[in-house]
Amino acid sequence: MDITAALTDDEIAVLADSERACEAATRSLEHIRAGNAIKAGAFTSFEESLRVKNTLDAFEAHANEQASWETLAVLVNCEYALYALNQDTPLRNNPFLSHWVEAIQRLSSGARAAQAVDGQVRRNGTGPLREEINVVRVGFIKALLLGSADTDQFVRLSPRQLHKTFVESGYAPGFEIGMYVRMLEEEGIYEGTPAPQRAAEPDRKDTSSSAPPRPKPKPSDSQHWKRDLLLRLQHDPAAAIPDLTHLPLELSSLDFLTTLLQDATLQRLSLDPAPLISDYIQHALRLTEAMGQPPPPAGSSSPSASTASSSSVSDEDLDHGREAQTRAVKLLLLFMRNLVRKALLPPQALYFEIQEVCVRYVWIGEVREFRAWVEEGGRGDGDGEI
């Protein structure tokens, strides 16, 4: 999937009608989308959501340059389309919750200023002001997040009717953004206030009593596996490659792989580095996905654990939870950014891996920054170095 894909002209056209109810416009969009899926293959809801979000971003930039009724309609209908595509996902797990919270925070200052504007501009026959578009979007997003009767009431209105409600009539739904910010903090998307130390101590005590902490490898151990793996790559590459592509997602592993590429070690051994690195990143993505699942019951082990090499990792060895998953993704981003920035591998060699990270973990801010960096051609120094 092209992560920069947007809606087609036909799809945008059905969303640009400012006289048509949002609910009806979204139904027409779904009808067109169903036809496109038959021709081009089915798309997931998240892939469709990205197309809508990319279109929304483009029209928001257009609204800053030239506001119009069509622009207002596309923006409002895109917000509802995002909501409709993800309405079966619990709100705290919705990948676009951070977008809506940030939109409310970003647009609210202009929205407040616009509520004092009289109707002279509209009586002269021109379109809404940019600030008025912000008013409508903020009010509509709040209604979507509030759900239930609020959502049902407003999605049956056209963008012009929403403008009349939120701008001309000055209606503002009761809304407390702090609740949604806390959701994002609890899910690890926003960095929240640390919990009091005394509240964490009982959990730490219980955990340590049932599962003693794993010993960290000593530096000598780290150097040993590196020398051993390098020797096996030289003398028995067929046996060593599976271990190389299944190293743990840790800084020492990434440093080892980066060094192999920088020194052209793999090329000297007649090994193509691109598929090996791609296989490693796929392995790291599977580990990262497993981190998002509950830990296995005590005493159980994965089928592959008994055959894993000393340099690989089993599910029992993984940290679990959203925070651990986020740390793993950031480490993987640093590695991939390094590969591209140092020209160790071309971005095309990592095309599918980059897409998977950017789609699966779009809720992480650093992933969105990485995506923008890749789209700009991978220019700049990046955020760090391995």
N, C-alpha and C positions, 0 to 999 in steps of 0.2 A: 504493500500500500504506500502511496505517496503521501507523506505526512504534511505536505504543503497544499494538498488538493482542496478545492473549494467547490461550492455549488455551481451547477451549470447555469447558463443564461435562462433556460426554461424554468429551472427551479427558482431562481431569483425572481423571475417575473411573477410567479404566483404569490411570492411573499411581499412584493412591492405595491400591492393594491391597498391603499390606505383606507378604502371604504369597506373592506371585507373583514369579517370577524376573524380574529387570530386562530380560533379553533378550526374554522373552515379553511383558512389558508394552509394550516398545517396538514389537514386531511388531503388537500390537493398535492402538497409536497410529498406526502407518503405515497400517493398514487403514482406520481412521476418516479419516485425512488423505486417502487416495486417494479415498474417497467424497466428501469435501468439495471436493476439487479438481475432480471431475466436475461438481459443482453450481455452483461459484463460479469455475471457471477455475484453471489450473495455477499453483502457487506455486513460486518458486525455493527451493532448499535454504536460501539465506541468509534469505529471508523467513520460512520455517518456523523457522529457528534463532532469529530475533528473537522470534517468538511464544513459543517454549520459554523463551528467556532472560527475557522479561518475566514469565512465569509463575513461573519460579524465583525472581526477585527478590521477587515478591509473597509467595511462601510462605516465603522466608527471613525477611522482616519478621514474618510470622505465627508462625514458629517462635520468634522472640524474645519474643513475647507469650504464646503457648500451644503448647508442644511436644506432639506426638502421633505415633502410629505412621503415621497418614495423611500428616502433614506430612513426616516422614522419608522415606516412600515417594515422595512427589511430588518432593522435592528430589533424592534419589538417581537417580530415573528421569529427571528432567529433565537431570541431568548426563550420563547415558548417552545420552539422545536427542540432545543437542548433539554428543556424540562421534560417534554413528552418522551424523548428518547431514553431518558434515564429515570423516569418516575417510579420504576419498580425497584430501584436501588435505594436502600436506606439513605436518608439525607446525609448523615455523617460520613458515609462511604462514597457519596456521589463525587466523581472526579472533577465536577465543575462547581462544587460548592465554593471553593476558593475563588473561582472567577466571579461568582455572584457577590461574594463578600467584598472582594477588591473593587468591583464595579460600583457598588453602593458607596464605599468609602471614597473612591476617586471622583465620582460624579456628583456627590451630594452638595459640595460647595457651590458648583454652578447651578445645581437644581434649586437651592434656596434663593439664589439671586433672581432666578427666572420667575419665581412665583409672584413677584411683585410687578411683573410686566403686564401692561394692560392689553386689550385686544386690538389696538390700532393696526399693528402689522398684519394681523390676520384679516381685518376688515378691508385692507388695501389689496387683498387677493394673493399675497405672497405666502411662502411656506413658513413653517415654524422656525423659531430661532434655535441655534445650537443649544443654548441653555435650556430651552423648553423641551427639546428632545431628551436632554439629561433628566429633566423632571419626570417625564413619562417613563423612561427606562428604570429609574430608581423606584418609582411607585409600583411599576409592574413587577419588577424583580422581587420587591418586598411581598407583594400579593402572592407570587408563586411560592416563595419560601414559607409563607404563613399557611398555605395549603387549604384544603377543605373548601368551605363556602367562598372564601376570598378568591381562590384560584378559579373556581367554577364561574363566579360572577364576572371576573374581568376577562377571561379568555373568550367569552361570548361577545365582547365588544370589539369594534374595529379600532385601528390605530388612531383615527381621527376622534372617535368617541373616548378613547383613553386620554387623548390630549385634552379634550373638553373636561374630563373628570379630574385629572391631576393638575392641569395648568389653569384652565379658566375657572373651574369651581374650587380649586385649591385643596382637593381632598388628599389627605396624607394618612395611610393606614398606620395604626399603632404597631410599632416595631422596635425590638430591642436587639441590636446587632451583636451585643456581647455574648449572647447564647450561641450564636453561630461561630463566633471567633473561638469560643471555648471548645466547640466540637472539633475545629481544625487543630487546636492545641492538643486535645486528647488523642487525636489520630496521628500526631507527629508531623502534620503539614506546616503548622505554625510552631515557633519555639515559644513554649509557655513559661510561666513562672515555676521554678523548681518547687517540688513538694517539700514540706517541712521535714527536716532530718528525722525527727522522732517518729513521724508517721511511716517512714520507710524502714525503720529498724526491725519491727516485728517480721515483715516479709523477708528481709535479709536473713534473719535468724532461722526462719522456717526453711528457707531454701538451702541454707548451708547445712542444716541438720539432715536433710534428705538427699542432697546431691552435692558432695564436696567439690570445690572448684577444681577445674582441670589444670594440671601443671603447665606452665608456659614453656615452650622449647627454649633451651639455652642457645646462646650464639654459636657454640661449638656444634650443637645438633643441626642448626640451620646450615652451617658451612658444610657439614658432612653430607646432608642430602643433596646439596647443590653439586658437590664434587662427584657423588655417586651417580646422580642422574646424568651429568655431563659425560662421564665415562661410559655409561650405558648407551647414550646417544651415539657415541663414537663407535662402539663395538657391537651393539645389538639394538639398532634404532627401532626395529619392529616391536620389541618388548618395551622400550623406553617411552615411545611416543604416547601410549595411553596414559602413562603416569604424568607426562609433561602436560597433556591437555586436561588433566583432572587434578591439578594442583589446587590447594585451598585458595579462597579469595582473601589473600592477605598481602600486606605490603611487601614481604620478603619474596613471595611468589611473583608478584608483578615486577619487582626489581630484577629478579632472575630472568624473566621473559624479555624485559626491555634490554638487558645486557646482551642476551643472545642475539637480538635483532641489531643492536648498535655495533656489535663486534662481527656481524655477518657470520656467526658461528653456524647457524642452520644452513646457510647457503654453501659454506665450505664442506658441510657433510652431505651435500646434494639433497637437502630437504627444503621443500617449498614452504616458506614461513607463513604465507597468507592462510591456507586452510588449517594449519596448526593453531594459529592465534584465533581464528574464527571458531574452531572447536573448543578452545579454552573459554572464550567468552560465552559460548552457548552453555558450557558447563557451569560457569559462574552465574549465568542468568537462572539456571535451574536451582542452584544453591540459594540464590536470592529469593526466588519464588517460594522455596521451602521454608525460608525464614518467616514468611508471612503466615504460615500455618502453625497450629498449636504444636508444642513439642511432643515427641512420642512418649508413651507411658514408660515409667521407670522400669529398667530391666529389659525393655524390648530393643530390637535392633533391626535396621533395614537389611534386606536380603544381600545387598552388596557389601555390607559392612565387614563381613568376615574375609572377603577377598580383596578389600581395598588395600592399596599400597601404603607404605609409611608416609608418603607425601600427599596422599589424597585425604578426603574428609568424608565422614559419614554423617547422616542426619543427627545422630546423637551428639556430634561435636559442634553443631550449629547453635548460635544464639538465635532466639526467636523473638518475634514482636516487631511492631512497626518501626521502632527506633533502630533496632539492629538491621532491619531491611533497608532503611534509609541510609545508614552508614555504608552498607555494602554497595548500594547503588552509587553513592558519591565516590567510593574508591574505584569502582569500575569506570565511571565517567572520567576520572583523573587518568586512568590507564589509557582509555581510548583517545582522549584529548592529546595525550603525550605521543601516541603512535602517529596521529595525524600531524601534529605540530612539528615533530622532528622528522617528518617524511619517512618514518620507518615502514609504514604501510600507507597506500593511498586510501582515501575515504571510500572509494568504490569497493575495495576488498572487504570493508566492514559494513556494507550497505544494509544488509538485513539485520545485523546485530544493532546498528544505530537506530534503525526503525523500531525494532522491538523494544529497546530501552525507552525511546521517546514516546511510544504509544502506551506501553504498560505502566510506566512510572511518571506520567505527565503531571501527577499531583505533587511531585517534588520540585521545588523551585529551581534547583540546580539543573534538573533535566530540561526544563523549559529554556534556561540560559544556554545549555549545551546545544539544544536544537537550533536556537538562533545563531549560535557560533558556527555550527556546521553549515547552515543555510547561507551564511555570509562567506563561505569558502574556507573556514578554519583559519582565519587570519587572527593575529594577535598572539600574545604570550600564554594565554590560558590562565588557569587558576592555581597552577602548581606544577611540580615536576617529580617524576619517579626516577 
